[in-house]
Amino acid sequence: MTDLHVPALDLPKGFDVTDPKLYGERVPFAEFAQLRRCAPVWWNEQDSGTGGFHDGGCWVVSRHADVRDISRRPEHFSNHVNGSIPRHQDDISAEELEVTKNVLINKDAPEHTQLRKLVSRLFTPRAVESMRAALDERAELITRTAVANPSGDFVSEVASELPMQAISELLGVPQEARKQLFEWSNQMTGYDDETLEGASRMASAQILGYAYQLAEARRTEPLEDIISTLVHADVDGEALTPEQFGFFVIMLAVAGNETTRNATTLGMMAFMEHPEQWELYKRERPRTAADEIIRWASPLTSLQRTALVDTEISGTAIKAGQRVVLLYGSANFDEDVFDNPRTFDITRDPNPHLAFGGTGPHYCIGANLARMELDLIFNKIADHMPDISKLGDPRRLQSGWINGVTSFEVDYGTRASGCPVAH
């Protein structure tokens, strides 16, 4: 029986949850809330070729319970069949789309399980904690360097630096090459952004080429890093193929840079919009802050799965072969799970957000590292730039699946004292 109390869906004409131009302006929270209330499993119609797909559209799942459920059903929903990225370039070829399936996040078991196990020991709580002192020093240097000038771009001067250093250290990228790696990863994920048009494919090739150079060096002189681990890996008696190796490095470089960087920027914006929370943070430094920043930012707006069998989601029939977009940017604000979800509350506990992938086998391998990076950098921001304020509106990334900011001009709050570092 139809629930007469469910309001009618009233979305803007042509609304598409993967529209990059939309996210270049805003995150459509009002539309997400409508979907949760009125059509939690909604058919997102698309023209053939949109985002590289020719299937007429995809299902969109917006409620927390459904996103979590699908994430825990790898036997029914595949990362591999169509990949996990819901929006590529419209002109991506079938061959290029197939190549993307070499990325770890686009693998299914048993291959995903085997490949993930190769590097999982480097991301255990103990392994991550062993990096704390070095990253704390780096965070100190980042913030002291930034406040040597009265103002600047928060994204490039503060938010991007610590994630870049952390993932580069794990990969084994030397210091002099780290900035270049960051720029390549930026270009790779910015294919929908008009200001970066045409750079994505070249950046992907450049990261691959650089990874292969490092691999050659590590074959004869291995170090305690991910490149050495992958070069000397054995999966069922076989070494990794060049494609497996190269795209493993690409995934770690991009995931390690993009998500934490954007969480840092969006978290700082949230503090500026909620000054009482910034005052609370400066006084108490609650450890719960990192997860609330991550929930609020939801750096990945969405990822997708493909149904392997005819199945259903909350009573809606899904046919084998249909794509299903998991809308983390909606699930993390689900009123059925979070009290006052549109309130930024750094003491929120528990905080069962799904920003790390909704649990299941594809739960983010770097979750512990991301939390630690956010904890370290915000402590240093509070120490050295407690009066930081914005000078203009941020420039948002045009992306169909990343919630990103490319630049954000700020005043570091050190003008009045005339001192470059506040203690």
HELIX and SHEET records of a PDB file:
HELIX    1   1 PRO A   20  GLU A   25  1                                   6    
HELIX    2   2 PHE A   29  CYS A   38  1                                  10    
HELIX    3   3 THR A   50  GLY A   52  5                                   3    
HELIX    4   4 HIS A   64  SER A   71  1                                   8    
HELIX    5   5 ALA A   94  VAL A   99  1                                   6    
HELIX    6   6 THR A  100  ASN A  102  5                                   3    
HELIX    7   7 LEU A  104  ASN A  106  5                                   3    
HELIX    8   8 GLU A  111  SER A  120  1                                  10    
HELIX    9   9 ARG A  121  PHE A  123  5                                   3    
HELIX   10  10 PRO A  125  GLU A  129  1                                   5    
HELIX   11  11 ARG A  132  ALA A  146  1                                  15    
HELIX   12  12 PHE A  154  PHE A  154  1                                   1    
HELIX   13  13 VAL A  155  ALA A  159  3                                   5    
HELIX   14  14 GLU A  161  LEU A  171  1                                  11    
HELIX   15  15 GLN A  175  ALA A  177  5                                   3    
HELIX   16  16 ARG A  178  THR A  189  1                                  12    
HELIX   17  17 GLU A  194  LEU A  196  5                                   3    
HELIX   18  18 ALA A  199  THR A  220  1                                  22    
HELIX   19  19 ILE A  226  VAL A  231  1                                   6    
HELIX   20  20 PRO A  242  GLU A  273  1                                  32    
HELIX   21  21 PRO A  275  GLU A  284  1                                  10    
HELIX   22  22 ALA A  289  ALA A  297  1                                   9    
HELIX   23  23 TYR A  328  ALA A  331  1                                   4    
HELIX   24  24 ALA A  367  HIS A  384  1                                  18    
SHEET    1   A 5 VAL A  41  GLU A  45  0                                        
SHEET    2   A 5 GLY A  57  VAL A  61 -1                                        
SHEET    3   A 5 ARG A 323  LEU A 327  1                                        
SHEET    4   A 5 SER A 302  ALA A 307 -1                                        
SHEET    5   A 5 PHE A  77  SER A  78 -1                                        
SHEET    1   B 3 SER A 151  ASP A 153  0                                        
SHEET    2   B 3 GLU A 409  ASP A 411 -1                                        
SHEET    3   B 3 SER A 389  LYS A 390 -1                                        
SHEET    1   C 2 THR A 311  ILE A 313  0                                        
SHEET    2   C 2 THR A 316  ILE A 318 -1                                        
SHEET    1   D 2 ARG A 395  ARG A 396  0                                        
SHEET    2   D 2 VAL A 405  SER A 407 -1                                        
END                                                                             
